[in-house]
Amino acid sequence: MYIVTGGAGFIGSNIIRGLNNVGVDDILAVDNLKRSDKFTNLADCKISDYADKREFRDALEKDHFSFSNIDAILHQGACSDTLETDGQYMMDNNYAYSKILLEQALKNKIPFIYASSAAVYGRSSVFKEQPEHESPINIYGYSKYLFDQYVRKTLAQAESAVVGLRYFNVYGPRETHKGKMSSVALQFYQQLKSAQTIQLFEGTDERQDGEQKRDFIFVADAVNVNLFFLNAPSVKGIFNVGTGNGQSFNQIADCLIELEGRGEKTYIPFPESLRNKYQSFTQADISALRAVGYAASFLSVEEGVQLYYQYLNQTPLN
């Protein structure tokens, strides 16, 4: 059995579908469905069981959960709201919970693949998995950064695989529930459909209007990286998960306008509240990922946005 935490979330539910596509359906999905709209992400997935995150964590802390038939843990559950200001909640949810799960994985010698984030790099201009380039600028990034440091201390003694995946800007199906934290691809699509106008930020950090760049990665590519590490049980470490190519917000907007056959862009003032708290440029260095044998190509913004546009037109509520 595979455990997928955050199983009803964006990346977690896509991982479950990815496992289903390779014939795996013995899956325990762990999540918090207090916001019940997320259930739609699991409705078309094949799982063997579901566990509430609070009950699951309680069982872990009391050592009441049996890992005897667990093949691997894919820990995707986290609060990913970069604007969250409740540091106590963020550190408990993202850091303390992750430590508990990692310790159980190590004790039971179960492969552990978890979601880290490019947010650990903050405003760095170098995106390589080394401490000197890591400087988070919000509590979300810090929660991920601190767990990465905790993991690094365990790697030499770990008798099973421990892999951290630093996701860059992931976009694609099953993210509608994320609201304001959904990808710009989804937000731009919604703006285009509702008002035929896409709003982008004016220039900042010496970049022209809409020319802030991120490493945008289609969710199917992120899933493929997870499946690769499931089949590489001897690998340990922290790896960037991006395309290796930063592309601009303008490029996403232009793709959507071309696909829609109508619409325009407008530029709005950059929010003062985000100054010095915003990544105007990210671009994953994926040399470490390539070095451990991941050879598959990644979709460009133009390719991924087209697939996503087609999906959204067919299933607008998912």
DRENVEXNU-498736 format. One record per residue (C-alpha): chain; x negated, y, z. Coordinates in pm, 1 decimal. Example, Ala and Ser with C-alpha at 12.3 -4.5 7.8 and 13.67 -1.06 7.14 Angstrom:
BEGIN
{"A"; {-1230.0; -450.0; 780.0}}
{"A"; {-1367.0; -106.0; 714.0}}
//
This chain:
BEGIN
{"A"; {0.0; 0.0; 0.0}}
{"A"; {-108.6; 355.5; -74.2}}
{"A"; {-27.5; 645.8; 157.7}}
{"A"; {38.7; 979.1; -13.1}}
{"A"; {86.4; 1267.1; 228.6}}
{"A"; {263.8; 1569.0; 89.0}}
{"A"; {435.3; 1309.3; -126.1}}
{"A"; {734.0; 1529.1; -205.4}}
{"A"; {514.2; 1826.6; -282.5}}
{"A"; {369.9; 1947.3; -609.4}}
{"A"; {47.5; 1753.0; -650.5}}
{"A"; {152.6; 1469.9; -421.0}}
{"A"; {462.9; 1381.3; -622.2}}
{"A"; {265.4; 1399.3; -945.4}}
{"A"; {11.5; 1158.2; -796.2}}
{"A"; {292.8; 917.9; -707.2}}
{"A"; {417.1; 935.6; -1066.1}}
{"A"; {61.1; 878.1; -1184.1}}
{"A"; {36.6; 567.9; -967.2}}
{"A"; {373.3; 449.2; -1097.5}}
{"A"; {245.8; 492.1; -1453.1}}
{"A"; {-37.9; 246.7; -1385.2}}
{"A"; {194.7; -6.2; -1223.2}}
{"A"; {163.1; 91.9; -856.6}}
{"A"; {482.1; 143.8; -656.9}}
{"A"; {385.4; 10.5; -313.3}}
{"A"; {355.2; 363.4; -180.3}}
{"A"; {438.0; 527.0; 151.9}}
{"A"; {534.1; 888.7; 84.5}}
{"A"; {483.6; 1115.0; 384.8}}
{"A"; {632.5; 1464.5; 393.6}}
{"A"; {851.3; 1711.5; 578.4}}
{"A"; {1187.9; 1747.9; 406.2}}
{"A"; {1319.8; 2021.0; 631.6}}
{"A"; {1337.9; 2209.4; 302.3}}
{"A"; {1548.9; 1944.6; 137.4}}
{"A"; {1512.8; 2077.1; -219.0}}
{"A"; {1178.7; 1897.6; -243.4}}
{"A"; {1355.6; 1562.0; -251.5}}
{"A"; {1405.0; 1608.6; -627.7}}
{"A"; {1031.3; 1554.4; -672.8}}
{"A"; {1070.5; 1201.5; -536.2}}
{"A"; {1402.7; 1115.3; -697.6}}
{"A"; {1245.5; 966.7; -1010.9}}
{"A"; {946.9; 812.1; -830.5}}
{"A"; {908.5; 453.1; -721.1}}
{"A"; {801.2; 425.4; -357.7}}
{"A"; {831.6; 148.5; -102.6}}
{"A"; {894.8; 373.5; 197.2}}
{"A"; {919.2; 731.6; 321.3}}
{"A"; {798.9; 872.4; 655.4}}
{"A"; {865.2; 1208.8; 812.7}}
{"A"; {535.9; 1390.9; 858.6}}
{"A"; {597.8; 1468.7; 1226.7}}
{"A"; {684.0; 1108.6; 1310.6}}
{"A"; {388.2; 984.3; 1105.4}}
{"A"; {147.0; 1216.5; 1284.6}}
{"A"; {286.7; 1116.9; 1622.2}}
{"A"; {229.8; 749.7; 1536.3}}
{"A"; {-127.9; 827.8; 1433.8}}
{"A"; {-201.8; 1017.3; 1754.2}}
{"A"; {-62.9; 733.1; 1965.1}}
{"A"; {-243.4; 474.3; 1752.4}}
{"A"; {92.2; 309.7; 1676.4}}
{"A"; {51.7; 295.6; 1299.3}}
{"A"; {-86.2; -24.1; 1146.1}}
{"A"; {-339.7; 21.0; 867.2}}
{"A"; {-377.3; -351.3; 803.6}}
{"A"; {-221.6; -338.4; 457.4}}
{"A"; {-328.6; 10.3; 348.0}}
{"A"; {-545.5; 27.2; 35.8}}
{"A"; {-614.5; 401.2; 32.2}}
{"A"; {-494.6; 735.6; 167.7}}
{"A"; {-437.7; 1029.8; -64.2}}
{"A"; {-398.7; 1322.1; 171.0}}
{"A"; {-227.8; 1604.3; -19.0}}
{"A"; {-12.1; 1744.3; 260.1}}
{"A"; {-92.4; 2101.1; 365.7}}
{"A"; {42.7; 2452.0; 394.8}}
{"A"; {-92.9; 2619.3; 80.7}}
{"A"; {52.9; 2966.9; 137.1}}
{"A"; {-243.3; 3202.4; 96.9}}
{"A"; {-35.0; 3481.2; 252.0}}
{"A"; {46.3; 3287.6; 570.5}}
{"A"; {-63.0; 3486.8; 876.9}}
{"A"; {11.8; 3232.9; 1150.7}}
{"A"; {-341.0; 3107.6; 1202.2}}
{"A"; {-247.6; 2870.0; 1482.1}}
{"A"; {4.4; 2692.1; 1260.4}}
{"A"; {-233.3; 2683.6; 963.1}}
{"A"; {-520.5; 2535.0; 1162.9}}
{"A"; {-298.9; 2275.3; 1327.5}}
{"A"; {-128.8; 2173.8; 1003.8}}
{"A"; {-427.8; 2180.3; 769.2}}
{"A"; {-725.7; 2115.6; 995.9}}
{"A"; {-623.4; 1924.9; 1309.1}}
{"A"; {-381.6; 1693.1; 1126.2}}
{"A"; {-643.9; 1620.1; 859.0}}
{"A"; {-900.6; 1529.9; 1126.0}}
{"A"; {-661.9; 1282.3; 1286.1}}
{"A"; {-593.8; 1113.2; 954.0}}
{"A"; {-960.6; 1106.1; 854.3}}
{"A"; {-1062.3; 949.9; 1184.8}}
{"A"; {-807.6; 671.8; 1135.2}}
{"A"; {-929.7; 615.7; 779.9}}
{"A"; {-1290.7; 590.7; 896.3}}
{"A"; {-1203.6; 360.6; 1184.7}}
{"A"; {-1011.9; 128.8; 955.8}}
{"A"; {-1257.4; 164.7; 664.2}}
{"A"; {-990.9; 287.0; 424.5}}
{"A"; {-1077.4; 510.1; 125.2}}
{"A"; {-970.5; 867.8; 199.0}}
{"A"; {-912.4; 1119.9; -80.2}}
{"A"; {-797.2; 1461.6; 30.2}}
{"A"; {-703.3; 1798.9; -111.9}}
{"A"; {-947.1; 2080.8; -56.3}}
{"A"; {-925.2; 2411.6; -241.8}}
{"A"; {-1120.0; 2665.0; -446.4}}
{"A"; {-1000.7; 2913.0; -182.7}}
{"A"; {-1308.7; 2811.7; 19.1}}
{"A"; {-1522.5; 3014.7; -224.3}}
{"A"; {-1343.1; 3341.3; -154.9}}
{"A"; {-1493.6; 3619.8; -365.2}}
{"A"; {-1808.9; 3428.6; -449.8}}
{"A"; {-1932.2; 3441.7; -808.3}}
{"A"; {-2077.3; 3089.5; -789.0}}
{"A"; {-1838.2; 2795.9; -762.3}}
{"A"; {-2063.4; 2507.2; -670.9}}
{"A"; {-2004.7; 2267.6; -382.0}}
{"A"; {-2273.1; 2414.1; -156.2}}
{"A"; {-2227.3; 2597.4; 177.0}}
{"A"; {-2413.9; 2909.5; 64.9}}
{"A"; {-2141.4; 2979.6; -191.3}}
{"A"; {-1848.7; 2930.8; 47.8}}
{"A"; {-1688.1; 3231.8; 214.7}}
{"A"; {-1307.5; 3210.4; 252.3}}
{"A"; {-1107.1; 3532.8; 264.3}}
{"A"; {-781.1; 3405.6; 417.2}}
{"A"; {-676.2; 3161.8; 686.9}}
{"A"; {-565.1; 2905.0; 430.0}}
{"A"; {-910.6; 2903.5; 271.4}}
{"A"; {-1072.1; 2887.5; 614.6}}
{"A"; {-862.3; 2586.3; 718.4}}
{"A"; {-981.8; 2401.4; 408.7}}
{"A"; {-1338.7; 2522.6; 450.1}}
{"A"; {-1360.3; 2406.7; 811.5}}
{"A"; {-1227.8; 2060.4; 728.5}}
{"A"; {-1482.3; 2031.9; 446.8}}
{"A"; {-1755.9; 2108.1; 700.1}}
{"A"; {-1614.6; 1843.3; 933.1}}
{"A"; {-1613.3; 1591.9; 647.6}}
{"A"; {-1973.1; 1669.9; 553.8}}
{"A"; {-2083.1; 1568.4; 903.6}}
{"A"; {-1916.6; 1226.9; 863.1}}
{"A"; {-2037.3; 1127.8; 516.5}}
{"A"; {-2371.2; 973.5; 611.9}}
{"A"; {-2209.0; 739.5; 865.5}}
{"A"; {-1888.8; 668.1; 672.1}}
{"A"; {-1850.3; 302.0; 574.4}}
{"A"; {-1569.4; 376.6; 328.7}}
{"A"; {-1510.8; 634.5; 57.9}}
{"A"; {-1436.7; 991.5; 165.6}}
{"A"; {-1370.0; 1231.8; -121.1}}
{"A"; {-1264.6; 1595.5; -103.9}}
{"A"; {-1115.5; 1747.9; -418.4}}
{"A"; {-1141.6; 2124.5; -446.3}}
{"A"; {-845.8; 2208.3; -664.7}}
{"A"; {-869.5; 2527.9; -862.1}}
{"A"; {-544.2; 2681.3; -997.6}}
{"A"; {-319.8; 2383.8; -1062.9}}
{"A"; {1.1; 2431.5; -1261.5}}
{"A"; {264.8; 2204.5; -1410.1}}
{"A"; {583.8; 2007.1; -1338.0}}
{"A"; {731.0; 1966.5; -988.0}}
{"A"; {623.9; 2298.6; -838.9}}
{"A"; {951.9; 2492.9; -848.1}}
{"A"; {1002.3; 2455.1; -471.6}}
{"A"; {683.0; 2652.5; -405.3}}
{"A"; {855.0; 2985.4; -476.7}}
{"A"; {611.7; 3277.0; -448.7}}
{"A"; {322.9; 3030.6; -421.5}}
{"A"; {405.8; 2861.6; -752.1}}
{"A"; {162.3; 2899.8; -1040.0}}
{"A"; {152.8; 3212.0; -1254.8}}
{"A"; {247.0; 2986.5; -1547.1}}
{"A"; {581.6; 2913.6; -1381.2}}
{"A"; {633.2; 3268.1; -1255.1}}
{"A"; {557.7; 3413.0; -1600.6}}
{"A"; {795.0; 3162.2; -1762.1}}
{"A"; {1073.9; 3260.5; -1522.5}}
{"A"; {1012.7; 3631.7; -1586.0}}
{"A"; {1015.0; 3578.5; -1959.9}}
{"A"; {1342.0; 3387.4; -1950.4}}
{"A"; {1518.6; 3631.3; -1719.7}}
{"A"; {1394.8; 3968.9; -1849.4}}
{"A"; {1185.6; 3899.5; -2161.2}}
{"A"; {900.8; 4079.8; -1984.1}}
{"A"; {599.7; 3933.9; -1805.1}}
{"A"; {445.9; 4142.2; -1527.2}}
{"A"; {71.4; 4127.1; -1475.9}}
{"A"; {-158.9; 4315.5; -1242.4}}
{"A"; {-346.2; 4616.9; -1365.5}}
{"A"; {-722.4; 4584.4; -1370.6}}
{"A"; {-918.8; 4530.8; -1052.2}}
{"A"; {-1276.6; 4442.7; -958.4}}
{"A"; {-1398.9; 4602.0; -1282.1}}
{"A"; {-1167.0; 4388.3; -1491.9}}
{"A"; {-924.7; 4525.9; -1747.0}}
{"A"; {-546.4; 4495.4; -1714.1}}
{"A"; {-445.4; 4129.1; -1692.6}}
{"A"; {-804.0; 4015.0; -1739.8}}
{"A"; {-841.9; 3859.0; -1397.6}}
{"A"; {-953.0; 3505.0; -1472.4}}
{"A"; {-892.7; 3176.6; -1295.9}}
{"A"; {-980.1; 2818.6; -1371.9}}
{"A"; {-629.9; 2694.4; -1453.8}}
{"A"; {-595.6; 2315.5; -1453.1}}
{"A"; {-288.0; 2122.7; -1566.9}}
{"A"; {-156.5; 1895.8; -1292.8}}
{"A"; {-187.5; 1578.7; -1503.9}}
{"A"; {-563.0; 1638.4; -1520.3}}
{"A"; {-578.7; 1676.2; -1140.9}}
{"A"; {-390.5; 1346.8; -1106.9}}
{"A"; {-636.7; 1173.8; -1339.8}}
{"A"; {-924.6; 1283.1; -1116.8}}
{"A"; {-751.2; 1131.5; -813.9}}
{"A"; {-696.4; 803.0; -998.1}}
{"A"; {-1060.8; 800.1; -1104.0}}
{"A"; {-1178.2; 818.5; -743.2}}
{"A"; {-937.7; 544.3; -639.9}}
{"A"; {-1132.8; 322.3; -878.0}}
{"A"; {-1472.2; 446.2; -755.9}}
{"A"; {-1471.5; 321.7; -395.0}}
{"A"; {-1844.5; 373.8; -340.1}}
{"A"; {-1837.5; 748.3; -410.1}}
{"A"; {-1848.4; 1000.1; -126.3}}
{"A"; {-1855.0; 1377.5; -134.5}}
{"A"; {-1673.7; 1698.2; -216.9}}
{"A"; {-1601.8; 1779.8; -580.0}}
{"A"; {-1457.9; 2071.2; -773.9}}
{"A"; {-1145.8; 1990.2; -973.8}}
{"A"; {-1112.1; 2245.4; -1251.6}}
{"A"; {-1170.7; 2266.9; -1623.4}}
{"A"; {-1503.0; 2446.7; -1593.2}}
{"A"; {-1361.1; 2737.2; -1791.4}}
{"A"; {-1200.5; 3049.7; -1647.5}}
{"A"; {-915.9; 3191.4; -1858.3}}
{"A"; {-725.9; 3514.6; -1814.5}}
{"A"; {-373.1; 3583.0; -1696.3}}
{"A"; {-324.4; 3758.7; -2030.5}}
{"A"; {-391.7; 3431.2; -2209.2}}
{"A"; {-118.3; 3250.9; -2016.0}}
{"A"; {128.1; 3531.0; -2084.7}}
{"A"; {36.5; 3544.0; -2454.1}}
{"A"; {83.5; 3167.0; -2486.6}}
{"A"; {429.8; 3181.8; -2333.9}}
{"A"; {539.1; 3478.1; -2545.2}}
{"A"; {423.4; 3301.8; -2860.0}}
{"A"; {604.7; 2982.5; -2762.7}}
{"A"; {922.7; 3172.4; -2675.7}}
{"A"; {905.8; 3380.1; -2993.1}}
{"A"; {985.7; 3698.8; -2804.9}}
{"A"; {890.0; 3903.5; -2500.7}}
{"A"; {631.9; 4155.2; -2392.5}}
{"A"; {378.1; 4221.0; -2119.5}}
{"A"; {375.9; 4505.5; -1870.7}}
{"A"; {115.4; 4588.7; -1610.1}}
{"A"; {198.7; 4678.9; -1251.7}}
{"A"; {-28.8; 4841.8; -990.6}}
{"A"; {-256.4; 4603.5; -806.4}}
{"A"; {-120.0; 4562.2; -449.9}}
{"A"; {-325.5; 4742.6; -188.4}}
{"A"; {-252.9; 4457.6; 53.4}}
{"A"; {-453.1; 4220.9; -169.1}}
{"A"; {-763.8; 4433.0; -216.0}}
{"A"; {-1072.1; 4244.2; -98.3}}
{"A"; {-844.9; 3942.8; -39.5}}
{"A"; {-802.8; 3834.8; -399.6}}
{"A"; {-1003.9; 3610.5; -627.7}}
{"A"; {-1029.2; 3802.7; -954.7}}
{"A"; {-1243.8; 3530.2; -1107.2}}
{"A"; {-1286.1; 3157.2; -1053.3}}
{"A"; {-1456.9; 2898.4; -1271.3}}
{"A"; {-1536.3; 2554.0; -1141.3}}
{"A"; {-1884.6; 2415.2; -1171.5}}
{"A"; {-1791.5; 2054.6; -1251.0}}
{"A"; {-2144.6; 1919.0; -1283.3}}
{"A"; {-2108.7; 1712.4; -964.2}}
{"A"; {-1783.6; 1560.6; -1092.0}}
{"A"; {-1949.6; 1471.9; -1421.5}}
{"A"; {-2252.1; 1330.4; -1241.0}}
{"A"; {-2042.0; 1062.9; -1067.8}}
{"A"; {-1899.8; 948.1; -1399.2}}
{"A"; {-1583.3; 1146.2; -1463.6}}
{"A"; {-1602.9; 1192.9; -1839.2}}
{"A"; {-1244.9; 1281.3; -1940.7}}
{"A"; {-1173.9; 1617.0; -2101.4}}
{"A"; {-943.4; 1880.5; -1952.7}}
{"A"; {-657.9; 2061.8; -2120.9}}
{"A"; {-711.7; 2427.7; -2204.1}}
{"A"; {-456.5; 2689.2; -2098.5}}
{"A"; {-319.0; 2688.3; -2451.9}}
{"A"; {-267.8; 2310.4; -2446.6}}
{"A"; {-140.7; 2281.9; -2090.8}}
{"A"; {96.7; 2577.8; -2107.0}}
{"A"; {254.6; 2437.9; -2421.9}}
{"A"; {323.2; 2106.6; -2247.9}}
{"A"; {458.0; 2286.0; -1942.8}}
{"A"; {678.8; 2514.9; -2152.6}}
{"A"; {832.0; 2213.8; -2325.0}}
{"A"; {890.0; 2043.7; -1990.8}}
{"A"; {1055.3; 2349.2; -1836.7}}
{"A"; {1284.9; 2393.3; -2134.1}}
{"A"; {1397.7; 2032.4; -2097.8}}
{"A"; {1423.1; 2019.0; -1716.5}}
{"A"; {1464.2; 2377.1; -1593.9}}
{"A"; {1552.2; 2281.3; -1237.3}}
{"A"; {1242.6; 2065.1; -1170.9}}
//
